[in-house]
Amino acid sequence: MFTNNISPVLFKIGIFEIRYYGIIYALGFIIAYLFLRHYIKKDKLEGIKVKQVDDLILYLLIGTVVGARLFNFVFYNPRVFWFDPIEILRIWEGGLSFHGGVIGAIISMSIFSRKYKVRFIDIIDALVIPGSLALALGRIANFTNQELYGTLSNLPWCVKFVAVDGLCRHPYQIYAAISHFILFGILLFIYARQNKEGASFWSFILFYGSFRFFTDFFREEIKFYGISMGQFLSLIMVIISLVVLIKRRKIKISRSLPLERV
């Protein structure tokens, strides 16, 4: 077993402190920035100019953080709005909802695409690649922060989270990080070969929802009828993506069939 007594603070000067959590999330946006610049230079993102990437990342940052933060408290801890609304601003303490982050990112990218007159689907197709890698890094940040821990376990690789209760638990954050690294590899493969817009984005929604649904069985949280709110939202993601992908597949097949002669 491993005892997690990692301090979430890298270093502190007076009241100013740098946390692993903030560094890793900042790294995620840096990766997205570099990824977009790389593909723009290779002419794989039509309509987007290199100089617009700075604005795009700013829109993405604001949309993702605001959406993730608000969604987290609306669905997981609504009492904060009445008892301690200032908690919403303490981003460095954790508490970002993936599902809210996705909605916030979609809204912000929709606004960006309209303002700069670029194709929305091209942007989100590209962003899910670095996004999946950022999610993996984010789960590692959750591990250092000793949050989103797993259920009790006696397996050889169980982890004792000192800041929680010192009991041996599943390293859920590591399970989730591994699933996101796998997702990153899958999306890289799909994006390099996709011949239809939206394939990468909807594949991301499908595989993320599927992976999240299964890994969350090992996460310590309130469950209703055996599943958590996160699993319920992930199931919705899976269903919607399957419906979209099946419809797209049917349209593709119908267009490829020869017309019958009357």
C-alpha positions in Angstrom: 0.0 0.0 0.0 1.0 3.6 -0.5 0.5 6.4 2.1 -0.4 9.7 0.4 0.9 12.5 2.6 1.8 14.7 -0.4 1.4 18.4 0.4 -0.8 20.0 -2.2 1.3 23.1 -1.9 4.6 23.2 -4.0 5.9 26.3 -2.2 4.5 29.2 -0.2 5.7 32.8 0.3 3.7 34.6 3.0 0.0 34.2 1.9 1.0 33.5 -1.6 1.2 29.8 -2.5 1.6 27.7 -5.6 -0.3 24.4 -5.6 0.2 21.4 -7.8 -3.5 21.6 -8.7 -3.2 25.0 -10.3 0.1 24.2 -12.1 -1.4 21.0 -13.7 -4.5 22.8 -14.8 -2.5 25.6 -16.3 -0.4 23.0 -18.1 -3.5 21.6 -19.6 -4.3 25.0 -21.3 -0.7 25.4 -22.4 -0.9 21.9 -24.1 -4.2 23.0 -25.8 -2.5 26.2 -27.0 0.6 24.4 -28.5 -1.6 21.7 -30.0 -3.8 24.3 -31.8 -0.8 26.2 -33.1 0.8 23.0 -34.4 -2.3 22.0 -36.4 -3.0 25.5 -37.7 0.5 25.6 -39.1 -0.2 22.3 -40.8 -3.4 23.7 -42.4 -5.6 21.3 -40.5 -7.8 23.9 -39.0 -9.4 26.1 -41.7 -10.3 29.6 -40.9 -8.4 29.9 -37.7 -5.2 32.1 -37.7 -2.3 31.6 -35.4 -2.8 35.1 -33.9 -6.4 34.1 -32.9 -5.2 31.2 -30.7 -4.5 33.5 -27.8 -8.1 34.7 -27.8 -9.4 31.2 -28.3 -7.6 29.9 -25.2 -8.8 32.9 -23.2 -12.4 32.2 -24.2 -11.8 28.5 -23.4 -10.3 29.2 -20.0 -13.1 31.4 -18.9 -15.9 29.2 -20.2 -14.4 26.0 -18.8 -13.6 27.3 -15.4 -16.9 29.2 -14.9 -19.0 26.3 -16.2 -17.1 23.7 -14.2 -17.3 25.7 -11.0 -21.0 26.6 -11.2 -22.0 23.1 -12.3 -20.0 21.6 -9.4 -22.0 23.6 -6.8 -25.4 23.4 -8.5 -25.4 19.6 -8.7 -23.0 18.5 -5.9 -23.1 21.2 -3.2 -25.9 23.7 -3.7 -25.9 24.8 -0.1 -22.8 26.8 -0.8 -24.9 29.4 -2.5 -26.7 30.2 0.7 -24.1 29.5 3.4 -20.7 30.4 1.9 -21.0 31.9 -1.7 -17.4 33.1 -1.5 -16.3 29.4 -1.7 -17.2 29.6 -5.4 -14.2 31.9 -5.9 -11.7 29.6 -4.1 -10.8 27.6 -7.2 -7.4 26.6 -5.8 -9.2 24.4 -3.3 -10.6 22.2 -6.0 -14.2 21.5 -7.0 -14.5 21.6 -10.8 -17.2 19.5 -12.5 -16.2 17.9 -15.8 -19.7 18.0 -17.2 -20.0 21.7 -16.4 -16.6 22.3 -17.9 -17.7 20.7 -21.2 -20.9 22.8 -21.3 -18.9 26.0 -20.5 -16.3 25.1 -23.2 -19.0 24.5 -25.8 -20.7 27.8 -25.1 -17.5 29.8 -25.1 -16.3 28.1 -28.3 -19.7 28.8 -29.9 -19.3 32.5 -29.0 -15.7 32.5 -30.3 -16.6 30.9 -33.6 -19.4 33.4 -34.3 -17.2 36.4 -33.4 -14.3 35.2 -35.6 -16.4 33.5 -38.2 -14.7 30.1 -38.0 -16.2 26.7 -38.0 -17.4 25.6 -34.5 -17.2 21.9 -35.3 -13.5 22.2 -36.4 -12.6 23.8 -33.1 -14.2 21.3 -30.8 -13.0 18.4 -33.0 -9.4 19.6 -32.3 -9.8 20.6 -28.7 -11.0 17.2 -27.4 -7.5 15.9 -28.1 -5.5 18.1 -25.7 -8.6 18.2 -23.5 -8.4 14.5 -22.9 -4.7 14.8 -21.9 -5.5 17.7 -19.6 -8.2 15.6 -17.9 -5.6 12.9 -17.2 -3.3 15.5 -15.7 -6.2 16.9 -13.7 -6.9 13.5 -12.1 -3.2 13.4 -11.1 -3.8 16.8 -9.5 -6.8 15.4 -7.6 -4.5 12.7 -6.3 -1.9 15.2 -5.0 -4.8 17.2 -3.5 -6.2 14.1 -1.8 -9.6 14.6 -3.2 -12.0 12.5 -5.2 -10.6 9.5 -3.4 -11.9 5.9 -3.9 -13.9 3.5 -1.9 -12.4 1.3 0.9 -10.1 -1.5 -0.4 -7.6 -4.1 0.9 -5.9 -4.6 -2.5 -2.1 -4.4 -2.6 -2.1 -1.1 -4.4 -4.6 0.6 -2.1 -3.7 4.1 -0.9 -4.0 5.7 2.5 -5.0 9.3 2.2 -3.7 11.0 5.3 -5.8 14.1 4.8 -9.0 12.1 4.6 -9.1 9.3 7.2 -6.0 7.2 6.9 -7.9 4.2 5.7 -6.8 2.2 2.7 -8.8 3.1 -0.4 -8.9 2.6 -4.2 -6.7 5.2 -6.0 -9.7 6.3 -8.0 -7.8 9.3 -9.3 -5.2 7.1 -10.9 -7.8 4.7 -12.4 -9.4 7.8 -14.0 -6.1 9.2 -15.2 -5.2 6.0 -16.9 -8.6 5.9 -18.7 -8.0 9.5 -19.9 -4.6 8.6 -21.2 -6.2 5.8 -23.1 -8.9 8.1 -24.4 -6.1 10.5 -25.6 -4.6 7.8 -27.6 -7.9 6.7 -29.1 -8.8 10.3 -30.1 -5.3 10.9 -31.7 -6.0 7.9 -33.9 -9.5 9.0 -34.8 -8.6 12.6 -35.5 -5.7 11.6 -37.8 -8.0 9.5 -39.9 -11.4 11.1 -39.6 -13.0 12.0 -42.9 -16.2 13.5 -41.5 -16.5 16.5 -39.2 -17.5 15.8 -35.6 -16.1 12.3 -35.5 -13.5 13.2 -32.8 -15.9 15.2 -30.7 -18.6 12.6 -30.6 -16.1 9.8 -30.0 -14.8 11.8 -27.1 -18.3 12.1 -25.6 -18.9 8.4 -26.1 -15.7 7.1 -24.7 -15.4 9.6 -21.9 -18.9 8.8 -20.7 -18.2 5.0 -20.9 -14.9 5.2 -19.1 -16.3 7.6 -16.4 -19.3 5.4 -15.8 -17.2 2.3 -15.0 -14.4 4.0 -13.1 -16.8 5.9 -10.9 -17.9 2.6 -9.3 -14.6 2.9 -7.4 -15.2 6.5 -6.3 -16.4 7.4 -2.8 -19.5 9.5 -3.2 -23.2 9.5 -2.6 -25.0 7.0 -4.9 -28.6 6.6 -5.7 -29.7 3.1 -6.7 -26.1 2.2 -7.1 -24.9 5.0 -9.3 -23.7 8.5 -8.7 -24.7 11.8 -10.2 -21.5 11.8 -12.3 -22.4 8.3 -13.6 -26.0 9.4 -14.4 -24.7 12.4 -16.4 -22.1 10.1 -18.1 -24.9 7.7 -19.2 -26.7 10.6 -20.8 -23.5 11.5 -22.7 -23.2 7.9 -23.9 -26.8 7.7 -25.0 -26.7 11.1 -26.9 -23.4 10.3 -28.6 -24.6 6.8 -29.7 -27.8 8.3 -31.1 -25.8 10.9 -33.1 -23.2 8.4 -34.3 -25.8 5.9 -35.4 -27.7 8.5 -37.3 -24.6 9.7 -39.0 -23.7 6.2 -39.9 -27.2 5.6 -41.4 -27.0 8.8 -43.4 -23.6 7.8 -44.8 -24.8 4.3 -45.7 -28.0 5.6 -47.4 -26.0 8.1 -49.5 -23.6 5.4 -50.6 -26.4 3.1 -51.8 -27.3 3.2 -55.6 -30.7 4.6 -56.5 -33.3 2.0 -57.5 -34.5 2.2 -61.1 -38.2 2.6 -61.5 
